[in-house]
Amino acid sequence: MICTQCGSEMVQTDKNTMTGRVIREYECRNCGHSDWEDDGVALWQVLHDAYEKEEDKSSASPAPTHPDVHPPEPLASRSLWHRFCRIFRNS
């Protein structure tokens, strides 16, 4: 950011996102002038709103459940970890 008083480059001194918006504060090292700018909505606020929207959508129409259907369990003898451990058990 350029200082409006003397025209030199300003240094960022603070960044605040607690309000849900990105507010950056700057200070000029030449003349001491300080200023701020609003960079828009904070990323955490966008993600929070999207999560709430998805949560509302999922609570409105619950997914059908099938109690008798179970996902297949991986065979222990075929898992990578079991094959790795078998090398040391056989020796």
N, C-alpha and C positions, 0 to 999 in steps of 0.2 A: 504494500500500500504506500502511496506517495503522500507526504505531508502537505496539507493544504496551506500551511503557514509559510514554510521555507522551501518546499519542493524536494526535499531529500527523502531517501528511503526510510520507512518506519519499521520498527521491530515489533513482532508479535509478542505481547506480554502475557496474554491469557486466552484460553479457549474454554467456553462454558457450553455444555449441552444439557444441563439439568432441566431446562424449561421445555425440552423437546425440539429446540432449534439450536443451530450452531452459531454462537455469538463469539466473535474474535475481537480482542482488544489490542490496539497497537499504540506504541509510543515513539515519538521522534527523539533521537538521541542528540540532535543538534539544538532544537529549540524547546524541547520538553512538552510539546503539544501531544495530547492523547486523543484517540478516536476509536470507534468501534464499527464493525459491519456485521450484518446478519447474512449468513451463508445459506439459509434455508432450513429445512427440516432435518433433524439429526437422524443418522442411520438407525440408532436403537429405537427411535420412535416409529420409523417406517416398519421395522421388523416386528415391533410390539403390536402395531395396528394390524399387520397382516396375520399375526398369530391369533389375535382376538377374532378377526373375521373368519378365519379357518375354524376356530373353536366354535363359534356361533353356528357356522354352516354344518359342522359335524354333529352338534347337539340337536339341531332341528330335524335331521333325518338319520337316525341311528342305523349303522350297518347291520345287515342280517347276520345272525350267528348260527352256526351249525355245530351243535354240541357233539355229534358223532363223528365229525371229520377232524382228524389230527394230522399235523404235518409229519412227514416221515422223519425218523430219527437217523442220524448218520451212524453207520456201523463203526464201532470202535476199532475194528481190525483194519479198516480202510482209511482211517483218518491219518493225516500227515504226522501228527504228534505220536500216535501209536506206532507207526512204522519207524519213526526216528528212535523211540524208546526201545523198540524190539532189537535194534542193532546192539545196544548195550546189555540187554537182558540175556541174549544168546551167548555172549562171550564170557 
